[in-house]
Amino acid sequence: MALIREKDSKRLHIKSKLMGESLVGKSFISSLEYGEQFRALPDVNVLKIGGQSITDMGAKAVLPVLEEIVANAGKHKMILSTGGGTRSRHVYAIALELGMPTGIISTLGQSVSEQNALMISTLLMPHGGIKVGHDDIPKLSAYFSQGCIPVIHGMPPYGYWEHLPIEGRLPPNRTDVGAYLLAEVIGARRCIFVKDEDGLFTDNPKVKTKAKFIPKIGAQELIDRNLDDLIVERTVVEMILRSHSVQEIQIINGLKPGNISKALEGEHVGTIIYKDV
């Protein structure tokens, strides 16, 4: 950017369209020129380990999932993001009954997700597992160069400043959103959601046995379908439409051996939701 000097003054300014603007005008925002978004870690995969779907099931689910992750660690760089699961739902229920505002409920959910990150990172300690916080994002490259497997809690750091939901008081940005935003900010190679179902269905397959499997679908198409239940938080689907780096997500069944390995290799297992507009 060029420097300009005020008339009859020695003061310098940076020549930019942003000078003196309010930053809220629609026509002004649309007129800005953007460079291609920088991808800091384009060879890293973000894996969201489901709280209720994986961690809450204990050793029978967690240990095989981590074993497959360790088996791939020498070939694929990964950062693991943890969900909250049943314990977060418990604290949400109590907080709602006590009239807690959305920001408090969000902060409570963060503490549960962090507990799961501590357990996962502890189990991975013999293999380079390390628990990291949101402020450690700039250190990720150093951790990867030392052969570490970083583990971070999935709740995005909105906390008390959580966005108000359209309906009710549950935080709209929970651990699925946190995992996706992490992938987007580092320009990750892939964002993979490790769940206990084969992917996205037209309804909850645990409840509706006739629900149909959806192997691949555009984010806008999925929004337009307005399904009653989704396997990922709806905000994630909305964010894919606004993405710059990570323009699709993959949802896989981590309880089926080999699925994590296949997803890391770029194979189409589970469901892919992609940017379609």
ROLUMBA-293366 format. One record per residue (C-alpha): x, y, z; residue number from 1; chain. Coordinates in steps of 0.001 Angstrom, whole numbers. Example, Ala and Ser with C-alpha at 12.3 -4.5 7.8 and 13.67 -1.06 7.14 Angstrom:
// ROLUMBA-293366
((12300 -4500 7800) 1 "A")
((13670 -1060 7140) 2 "A")
// end
This chain:
// ROLUMBA-293366
((0 0 0) 1 "A")
((1237 3495 -852) 2 "A")
((1870 6226 1711) 3 "A")
((308 9653 1223) 4 "A")
((1157 12900 2974) 5 "A")
((-1485 15360 4098) 6 "A")
((-1375 18779 2466) 7 "A")
((403 21365 4644) 8 "A")
((1366 18606 7094) 9 "A")
((4123 16100 7691) 10 "A")
((1649 13436 8750) 11 "A")
((1648 10244 6687) 12 "A")
((-1294 7958 6009) 13 "A")
((-1704 4632 4240) 14 "A")
((-3619 5027 1023) 15 "A")
((-6587 2699 1354) 16 "A")
((-10288 2595 581) 17 "A")
((-10799 1745 4247) 18 "A")
((-9726 5211 5387) 19 "A")
((-12618 7199 6748) 20 "A")
((-15260 4549 6034) 21 "A")
((-17795 3177 8494) 22 "A")
((-17185 -472 7498) 23 "A")
((-20909 -1216 7488) 24 "A")
((-22027 117 4116) 25 "A")
((-23175 -2689 1805) 26 "A")
((-21884 -1072 -1382) 27 "A")
((-18577 -243 306) 28 "A")
((-18015 -3801 1533) 29 "A")
((-18807 -5245 -1899) 30 "A")
((-16346 -2840 -3547) 31 "A")
((-13336 -3987 -1517) 32 "A")
((-10612 -5979 -3212) 33 "A")
((-9392 -9104 -1470) 34 "A")
((-6233 -11091 -1980) 35 "A")
((-6426 -14874 -1982) 36 "A")
((-6808 -16097 1587) 37 "A")
((-3533 -17314 3087) 38 "A")
((-3539 -20957 4180) 39 "A")
((-1086 -21369 7037) 40 "A")
((-1320 -25157 7411) 41 "A")
((-2727 -26602 4170) 42 "A")
((-1328 -30075 4887) 43 "A")
((-3090 -30464 8248) 44 "A")
((-6327 -32387 8808) 45 "A")
((-8777 -31318 11515) 46 "A")
((-10578 -34303 13046) 47 "A")
((-13572 -33613 15267) 48 "A")
((-13963 -36462 17776) 49 "A")
((-17645 -36609 18660) 50 "A")
((-18446 -36231 22346) 51 "A")
((-21688 -38155 22651) 52 "A")
((-20958 -40376 19654) 53 "A")
((-17377 -41412 20523) 54 "A")
((-15958 -40181 23851) 55 "A")
((-19052 -40954 25913) 56 "A")
((-18897 -44580 24777) 57 "A")
((-15647 -45045 26688) 58 "A")
((-12822 -47441 25944) 59 "A")
((-14687 -49612 23428) 60 "A")
((-15028 -46633 21071) 61 "A")
((-12257 -44236 22068) 62 "A")
((-9301 -46625 22091) 63 "A")
((-9812 -48068 18560) 64 "A")
((-10346 -44554 17169) 65 "A")
((-7131 -43300 18771) 66 "A")
((-5273 -46417 17647) 67 "A")
((-6197 -45672 14034) 68 "A")
((-5245 -42017 14458) 69 "A")
((-1821 -43000 15843) 70 "A")
((-1322 -45422 12955) 71 "A")
((-1794 -42520 10539) 72 "A")
((184 -39912 12482) 73 "A")
((3436 -40632 10668) 74 "A")
((1826 -39944 7301) 75 "A")
((-846 -37335 8035) 76 "A")
((-672 -34259 10240) 77 "A")
((-3755 -34013 12424) 78 "A")
((-5203 -31768 15076) 79 "A")
((-7992 -33336 17103) 80 "A")
((-10958 -31275 18263) 81 "A")
((-13211 -32637 21008) 82 "A")
((-16950 -32420 21568) 83 "A")
((-18788 -32156 24860) 84 "A")
((-21288 -34982 24647) 85 "A")
((-23829 -36042 27239) 86 "A")
((-22285 -34094 30112) 87 "A")
((-22642 -30841 28199) 88 "A")
((-26302 -31640 27582) 89 "A")
((-26734 -32230 31301) 90 "A")
((-25294 -28851 32219) 91 "A")
((-27326 -27200 29434) 92 "A")
((-30522 -28664 30901) 93 "A")
((-29728 -27389 34391) 94 "A")
((-28691 -23965 33108) 95 "A")
((-31877 -23593 31039) 96 "A")
((-34022 -24502 34043) 97 "A")
((-32194 -21904 36131) 98 "A")
((-32720 -19226 33483) 99 "A")
((-29069 -18810 32490) 100 "A")
((-28386 -16565 29461) 101 "A")
((-26816 -17936 26294) 102 "A")
((-23327 -16632 27119) 103 "A")
((-23247 -18477 30433) 104 "A")
((-24521 -21684 28822) 105 "A")
((-21793 -21420 26175) 106 "A")
((-19104 -20987 28820) 107 "A")
((-20392 -24007 30723) 108 "A")
((-20268 -26131 27567) 109 "A")
((-16663 -25135 26989) 110 "A")
((-15558 -26636 30292) 111 "A")
((-17022 -30043 29384) 112 "A")
((-15398 -30090 25943) 113 "A")
((-12092 -29248 27608) 114 "A")
((-12439 -32236 29950) 115 "A")
((-12673 -34505 26923) 116 "A")
((-9637 -32830 25354) 117 "A")
((-7679 -33543 28537) 118 "A")
((-8636 -37228 28474) 119 "A")
((-7872 -37658 24768) 120 "A")
((-4514 -35867 24996) 121 "A")
((-3554 -37919 28055) 122 "A")
((-4263 -41181 26223) 123 "A")
((-2151 -39930 23316) 124 "A")
((808 -38821 25465) 125 "A")
((2941 -41863 24538) 126 "A")
((2471 -40916 20878) 127 "A")
((3058 -37164 21082) 128 "A")
((-384 -36095 22179) 129 "A")
((-458 -32579 23601) 130 "A")
((-3393 -30535 24868) 131 "A")
((-3422 -27050 23358) 132 "A")
((-5599 -24007 23921) 133 "A")
((-7052 -21496 21523) 134 "A")
((-4154 -19117 22147) 135 "A")
((-1746 -21839 20995) 136 "A")
((-2896 -21789 17359) 137 "A")
((260 -19872 16245) 138 "A")
((2367 -22632 17845) 139 "A")
((823 -25484 15844) 140 "A")
((3596 -25587 13251) 141 "A")
((6196 -25998 15992) 142 "A")
((4193 -28824 17552) 143 "A")
((3883 -30619 14211) 144 "A")
((7624 -30271 13551) 145 "A")
((8209 -32160 16810) 146 "A")
((5843 -34961 15814) 147 "A")
((3058 -33948 18190) 148 "A")
((-652 -34670 17849) 149 "A")
((-2346 -31509 19162) 150 "A")
((-5713 -31879 20899) 151 "A")
((-7960 -28850 21395) 152 "A")
((-11416 -28499 22877) 153 "A")
((-14002 -27813 20204) 154 "A")
((-16119 -25069 21784) 155 "A")
((-15345 -21817 19926) 156 "A")
((-14119 -19027 22229) 157 "A")
((-17211 -16824 22066) 158 "A")
((-17987 -17679 25688) 159 "A")
((-19929 -14898 27381) 160 "A")
((-20147 -13140 23997) 161 "A")
((-21846 -16053 22250) 162 "A")
((-24152 -15011 19421) 163 "A")
((-27801 -14985 20396) 164 "A")
((-29747 -17828 18751) 165 "A")
((-32769 -17242 16541) 166 "A")
((-34831 -19430 18844) 167 "A")
((-34367 -20435 22477) 168 "A")
((-31149 -19897 24437) 169 "A")
((-28884 -22814 23469) 170 "A")
((-25584 -21583 21974) 171 "A")
((-25815 -21826 18170) 172 "A")
((-22023 -22133 17879) 173 "A")
((-20935 -25314 19616) 174 "A")
((-18135 -27837 19123) 175 "A")
((-18867 -28756 15491) 176 "A")
((-18666 -25062 14636) 177 "A")
((-15431 -24710 16600) 178 "A")
((-13804 -27565 14680) 179 "A")
((-14863 -26113 11336) 180 "A")
((-13718 -22581 12205) 181 "A")
((-10350 -23975 13283) 182 "A")
((-9996 -25744 9941) 183 "A")
((-10928 -22565 8072) 184 "A")
((-8567 -20278 9983) 185 "A")
((-5522 -22515 9447) 186 "A")
((-6520 -23337 5868) 187 "A")
((-6648 -27042 6657) 188 "A")
((-6481 -29828 4097) 189 "A")
((-9647 -31477 5364) 190 "A")
((-12220 -31180 8129) 191 "A")
((-13464 -34617 9148) 192 "A")
((-16221 -35259 11682) 193 "A")
((-15779 -38622 13406) 194 "A")
((-19206 -39816 14542) 195 "A")
((-21015 -43095 15295) 196 "A")
((-23202 -43073 12180) 197 "A")
((-22273 -43664 8532) 198 "A")
((-22902 -39984 7764) 199 "A")
((-25878 -37768 7036) 200 "A")
((-29380 -39222 6806) 201 "A")
((-32736 -37686 5972) 202 "A")
((-33577 -38064 9673) 203 "A")
((-32007 -39443 12832) 204 "A")
((-31363 -43129 11959) 205 "A")
((-31262 -44050 15646) 206 "A")
((-34930 -43066 15876) 207 "A")
((-36255 -43312 12311) 208 "A")
((-35224 -46664 10851) 209 "A")
((-36477 -45680 7381) 210 "A")
((-34219 -42628 7193) 211 "A")
((-32238 -42586 3932) 212 "A")
((-28485 -42143 3698) 213 "A")
((-27163 -39069 1845) 214 "A")
((-23618 -39701 513) 215 "A")
((-23018 -36231 -921) 216 "A")
((-24947 -32970 -915) 217 "A")
((-24424 -29258 -1409) 218 "A")
((-24720 -27017 1644) 219 "A")
((-27393 -24802 80) 220 "A")
((-29366 -27827 -1076) 221 "A")
((-29208 -29229 2439) 222 "A")
((-30419 -25936 3902) 223 "A")
((-33260 -25842 1390) 224 "A")
((-34357 -29338 2389) 225 "A")
((-34906 -28059 5928) 226 "A")
((-34500 -31503 7479) 227 "A")
((-35783 -31957 11007) 228 "A")
((-32481 -33389 12278) 229 "A")
((-28846 -33140 11164) 230 "A")
((-25713 -34977 12214) 231 "A")
((-23746 -31704 12379) 232 "A")
((-24697 -28330 13772) 233 "A")
((-26690 -26290 11260) 234 "A")
((-24373 -23314 11630) 235 "A")
((-21556 -25388 10106) 236 "A")
((-23612 -25914 6952) 237 "A")
((-24290 -22171 6741) 238 "A")
((-20594 -21379 7191) 239 "A")
((-19551 -23677 4356) 240 "A")
((-21387 -21306 2005) 241 "A")
((-19187 -18438 3256) 242 "A")
((-15948 -20425 3301) 243 "A")
((-12705 -19346 1623) 244 "A")
((-10428 -22329 2284) 245 "A")
((-12307 -25369 3591) 246 "A")
((-15190 -25684 1152) 247 "A")
((-16387 -29109 2204) 248 "A")
((-16619 -31324 5264) 249 "A")
((-16688 -35099 5572) 250 "A")
((-18719 -37033 8132) 251 "A")
((-17634 -40605 8806) 252 "A")
((-18403 -43487 11122) 253 "A")
((-15317 -43759 13314) 254 "A")
((-16561 -47012 14847) 255 "A")
((-15910 -48804 11556) 256 "A")
((-12199 -49703 11348) 257 "A")
((-10429 -48150 8389) 258 "A")
((-12819 -45247 7820) 259 "A")
((-10500 -42671 9384) 260 "A")
((-7601 -43923 7267) 261 "A")
((-9695 -43798 4104) 262 "A")
((-10918 -40270 4815) 263 "A")
((-7369 -39061 5465) 264 "A")
((-6362 -40533 2108) 265 "A")
((-9120 -38564 402) 266 "A")
((-11483 -41475 -209) 267 "A")
((-15210 -40842 -244) 268 "A")
((-16517 -42641 2791) 269 "A")
((-19463 -41341 4767) 270 "A")
((-21042 -38064 3676) 271 "A")
((-19490 -35028 2005) 272 "A")
((-21213 -31650 2349) 273 "A")
((-19748 -29118 -57) 274 "A")
((-20077 -25470 -1047) 275 "A")
((-22558 -25355 -3928) 276 "A")
((-23077 -21620 -4490) 277 "A")
// end
